[in-house]
């Protein structure tokens, strides 16, 4: 009987300990939930405060409508850059969507691949989708079309001459030998393939060519940095068999030698390419 009584007392003590432990865990969980709720409330309050903070900046945008008969002008727009994406292209979208639907500009990929949104931003050529808004800038920021190009409307320029020059260098593989049997590829070594790096990445945005003073004054004759970079890409391709003909095509006082190595082209290229270096190499090959 004494043994039974002892066992019952032991079970009772264990039950009391378990009950106390469960109560402590419940209280701890309640405290943690309360703390998390308070933290979430504070975070939401801080976020709300952040989103309501405005940063209104001014943007001077080149405007010209050929159908209106008015002279070209710059129009200033106030944009809250805290309620906008981080890039200049986002600013243009916000202006067009919320303030002026007549604003015209080219854009496509928004990833720095297509080259459509090339324009002059704060005095330097670049892609609007890759150019960040200077949110600490106090003065007005300026957006204009590519310099020394015929303007179609607003920020849209006429690229016809640029593309005609590109076509003139025949930017495709040309061969004299028969094609490999069974439709096989024309192979090249890894070393020859590596020579094309820094060339094929060009997206033909024309940022480099329209930053070149020589191209400004002689765009009807001088091929410009972008086109000469592409010419060099095919000149050194080991699979191409018209190297001499390609060199002869660009060996001209205006087509090639209007380049005076000013280096503006290499400075503004949004892909980090170096057209000036490649033009110098073409000059060496034709010398």
C-alpha positions as CSV (number, residue, x, y, z in Angstrom):
1,X,0.0,0.0,0.0
2,X,2.8,2.4,0.9
3,X,4.5,1.6,-2.5
4,X,1.2,2.4,-4.3
5,X,0.9,5.6,-2.5
6,X,4.5,6.6,-3.4
7,X,3.9,5.9,-7.0
8,X,0.7,7.9,-7.1
9,X,2.5,10.8,-5.5
10,X,5.3,10.6,-8.0
11,X,2.8,10.6,-10.9
12,X,1.1,13.6,-9.4
13,X,4.4,15.5,-9.1
14,X,5.3,14.7,-12.8
15,X,1.8,15.8,-13.9
16,X,2.2,19.1,-12.1
17,X,5.7,19.6,-13.7
18,X,4.3,18.9,-17.1
19,X,1.4,21.3,-16.6
20,X,3.8,24.1,-15.4
21,X,6.1,23.5,-18.4
22,X,3.1,23.6,-20.8
23,X,1.9,26.9,-19.2
24,X,5.4,28.4,-19.5
25,X,5.7,27.5,-23.2
26,X,2.2,28.9,-23.9
27,X,3.2,32.2,-22.2
28,X,6.4,32.3,-24.2
29,X,4.6,31.7,-27.5
30,X,2.1,34.4,-26.7
31,X,4.9,36.9,-25.9
32,X,6.7,36.0,-29.2
33,X,3.5,36.5,-31.2
34,X,2.9,39.8,-29.5
35,X,6.5,40.9,-30.3
36,X,6.3,39.9,-33.9
37,X,3.0,41.7,-34.3
38,X,4.5,44.9,-32.8
39,X,7.5,44.5,-35.1
40,X,5.3,44.1,-38.2
41,X,3.3,47.1,-37.2
42,X,6.4,49.2,-36.8
43,X,7.8,48.0,-40.1
44,X,4.5,48.8,-41.9
45,X,4.4,52.2,-40.3
46,X,8.0,52.9,-41.4
47,X,7.3,51.6,-44.9
48,X,4.3,53.8,-45.2
49,X,6.4,56.8,-44.0
50,X,9.0,56.0,-46.6
51,X,6.6,55.6,-49.5
52,X,5.0,58.9,-48.7
53,X,8.3,60.8,-48.8
54,X,8.5,62.7,-52.1
55,X,11.5,63.7,-54.1
56,X,10.2,65.9,-56.9
57,X,12.8,66.7,-59.5
58,X,12.7,68.6,-62.8
59,X,13.4,67.1,-66.2
60,X,14.0,69.2,-69.3
61,X,12.9,67.2,-72.3
62,X,13.5,68.1,-76.0
63,X,10.1,68.5,-77.8
64,X,9.4,69.0,-81.5
65,X,6.4,68.1,-83.5
66,X,6.9,68.6,-87.2
67,X,3.2,68.8,-87.9
68,X,2.7,71.7,-85.5
69,X,4.9,74.2,-87.2
70,X,6.4,75.3,-83.9
71,X,10.1,75.7,-83.3
72,X,11.9,72.9,-81.2
73,X,11.9,73.6,-77.5
74,X,12.7,72.1,-74.1
75,X,9.7,71.4,-71.9
76,X,10.2,71.0,-68.1
77,X,8.3,68.3,-66.2
78,X,8.2,67.8,-62.5
79,X,8.5,64.1,-61.5
80,X,8.5,62.4,-58.1
81,X,11.4,60.1,-58.5
82,X,10.6,58.3,-55.3
83,X,7.4,57.1,-57.0
84,X,9.2,56.0,-60.1
85,X,11.6,53.4,-61.4
86,X,15.4,54.1,-61.0
87,X,16.2,54.6,-64.7
88,X,15.7,57.6,-67.1
89,X,13.4,55.4,-69.2
90,X,11.2,55.0,-66.2
91,X,11.0,58.8,-65.9
92,X,10.0,59.1,-69.6
93,X,7.3,56.5,-69.1
94,X,5.9,58.3,-66.1
95,X,5.8,61.6,-68.0
96,X,4.1,60.0,-70.9
97,X,1.6,58.0,-68.8
98,X,0.7,60.7,-66.3
99,X,1.5,64.1,-67.8
100,X,1.9,64.2,-71.6
101,X,0.8,61.4,-73.8
102,X,2.2,63.2,-76.9
103,X,5.8,62.6,-75.9
104,X,7.6,60.3,-78.4
105,X,10.6,58.1,-77.8
106,X,11.9,54.7,-78.9
107,X,12.1,51.8,-76.5
108,X,11.8,48.1,-76.6
109,X,13.7,45.6,-74.4
110,X,14.5,47.8,-71.3
111,X,17.5,45.5,-70.8
112,X,20.3,47.3,-72.7
113,X,20.1,44.8,-75.5
114,X,18.1,46.4,-78.4
115,X,19.7,49.9,-78.4
116,X,16.3,51.5,-79.2
117,X,16.3,54.1,-76.3
118,X,19.7,55.7,-77.2
119,X,19.6,59.4,-76.5
120,X,21.6,62.3,-75.0
121,X,21.1,62.4,-71.2
122,X,22.7,65.3,-69.3
123,X,25.1,66.0,-72.1
124,X,26.3,62.4,-72.7
125,X,25.0,59.7,-75.0
126,X,23.6,56.6,-73.4
127,X,20.7,54.2,-73.2
128,X,17.8,55.5,-71.2
129,X,17.1,52.0,-69.8
130,X,20.6,51.8,-68.3
131,X,21.1,55.4,-67.2
132,X,20.2,55.9,-63.6
133,X,18.3,59.0,-62.4
134,X,20.5,61.3,-60.3
135,X,18.1,61.5,-57.3
136,X,20.3,63.9,-55.4
137,X,20.5,66.4,-58.4
138,X,19.0,69.7,-57.4
139,X,18.9,71.3,-60.9
140,X,16.9,70.2,-63.9
141,X,18.2,67.1,-65.8
142,X,18.2,67.3,-69.6
143,X,17.0,64.6,-72.0
144,X,17.6,65.2,-75.7
145,X,17.8,63.2,-79.0
146,X,21.1,61.8,-80.2
147,X,23.2,64.9,-81.4
148,X,23.6,65.9,-85.0
149,X,20.9,63.5,-86.3
150,X,17.8,64.5,-88.1
151,X,14.9,64.5,-85.7
152,X,11.7,62.7,-86.7
153,X,9.8,63.9,-83.6
154,X,10.8,64.6,-80.0
155,X,13.5,62.1,-79.0
156,X,13.1,60.0,-82.1
157,X,15.9,60.4,-84.7
158,X,16.2,59.3,-88.3
159,X,18.5,56.2,-88.4
160,X,18.3,55.6,-92.2
161,X,21.8,56.9,-93.0
162,X,23.3,55.0,-90.1
163,X,21.7,51.7,-91.3
164,X,22.6,52.3,-94.9
165,X,26.3,52.7,-93.9
166,X,26.0,49.4,-91.9
167,X,24.6,47.7,-95.0
168,X,27.4,49.0,-97.1
169,X,30.0,46.9,-95.2
170,X,28.1,43.7,-96.0
171,X,27.8,42.5,-92.4
172,X,27.5,38.8,-93.1
173,X,29.8,35.8,-93.7
174,X,31.1,35.8,-97.3
175,X,33.0,32.8,-98.7
176,X,34.6,31.6,-102.0
177,X,35.0,27.9,-101.2
178,X,32.2,25.4,-101.4
179,X,30.1,24.9,-98.3
180,X,31.1,22.0,-96.0
181,X,29.6,18.6,-96.9
182,X,26.4,17.4,-95.3
183,X,25.5,20.9,-94.1
184,X,28.3,21.0,-91.5
185,X,29.3,24.3,-89.9
186,X,32.4,26.3,-90.9
187,X,34.6,25.7,-87.9
188,X,37.1,27.9,-86.2
189,X,39.6,27.5,-83.3
190,X,38.9,28.8,-79.9
191,X,41.6,31.4,-80.4
192,X,40.0,32.7,-83.6
193,X,36.6,32.8,-81.9
194,X,38.1,34.8,-79.0
195,X,39.1,37.5,-81.5
196,X,35.5,38.3,-82.0
197,X,35.0,39.2,-78.3
198,X,34.5,42.9,-77.9
199,X,33.0,43.1,-81.4
200,X,29.9,41.0,-81.7
201,X,28.4,42.6,-78.6
202,X,27.7,45.9,-80.5
203,X,23.9,46.6,-80.5
204,X,24.1,49.4,-83.1
205,X,22.6,52.0,-80.8
206,X,24.7,54.7,-82.5
207,X,25.7,56.2,-79.1
208,X,29.4,56.1,-80.2
209,X,28.9,57.4,-83.8
210,X,26.8,60.4,-82.7
211,X,29.3,61.3,-80.0
212,X,32.1,61.7,-82.6
213,X,32.7,65.2,-84.0
214,X,34.1,63.8,-87.2
215,X,30.8,61.9,-87.7
216,X,28.9,65.1,-87.0
217,X,30.5,67.0,-89.8
218,X,31.0,64.1,-92.3
219,X,28.3,61.6,-91.6
220,X,27.5,61.4,-95.3
221,X,31.1,60.0,-96.0
222,X,32.7,58.9,-92.8
223,X,31.4,55.5,-91.7
224,X,31.7,56.3,-88.0
225,X,32.8,54.2,-85.0
226,X,29.9,51.7,-84.9
227,X,30.1,50.7,-88.5
228,X,33.9,50.5,-88.6
229,X,33.8,48.3,-85.5
230,X,31.4,46.0,-87.3
231,X,33.6,46.1,-90.4
232,X,36.5,44.9,-88.3
233,X,34.4,42.2,-86.9
234,X,34.1,40.6,-90.3
235,X,37.6,41.5,-91.5
236,X,39.2,39.3,-88.8
237,X,36.6,36.5,-88.8
238,X,38.7,33.4,-89.7
239,X,35.7,31.9,-91.6
240,X,35.3,34.8,-93.9
241,X,37.2,34.7,-97.3
242,X,36.8,38.3,-98.5
243,X,39.3,39.9,-96.1
244,X,41.2,41.8,-98.8
245,X,38.0,43.0,-100.5
246,X,36.6,44.2,-97.1
247,X,39.8,46.1,-96.4
248,X,39.7,47.7,-99.8
249,X,36.1,48.8,-99.3
250,X,36.9,50.8,-96.1
251,X,40.4,52.1,-97.3
252,X,39.2,55.6,-98.1
253,X,40.2,59.1,-96.9
254,X,36.7,59.7,-95.7
255,X,35.3,56.3,-94.8
256,X,38.1,55.4,-92.5
257,X,40.6,58.2,-92.1
258,X,38.2,60.8,-90.8
259,X,38.8,59.1,-87.4
260,X,41.1,61.3,-85.4
261,X,41.2,59.1,-82.3
262,X,39.2,61.6,-80.2
263,X,38.0,58.6,-78.1
264,X,34.5,59.9,-77.4
265,X,33.2,56.7,-78.9
266,X,34.9,54.4,-76.4
267,X,33.9,56.6,-73.5
268,X,30.1,56.5,-74.2
269,X,29.6,52.9,-75.4
270,X,26.9,51.3,-73.1
271,X,28.4,47.9,-73.7
272,X,31.9,48.9,-72.7
273,X,33.4,48.3,-76.2
274,X,36.4,50.1,-77.7
275,X,35.7,51.2,-81.3
276,X,38.7,53.5,-81.4
277,X,41.1,50.6,-80.8
278,X,39.5,48.6,-83.6
279,X,39.6,51.5,-86.0
280,X,43.3,51.8,-85.3
281,X,43.8,48.1,-86.1
282,X,42.0,48.5,-89.4
283,X,44.4,51.4,-90.2
284,X,47.3,49.1,-89.4
285,X,46.0,46.4,-91.7
286,X,45.5,48.7,-94.7
287,X,48.8,50.6,-94.2
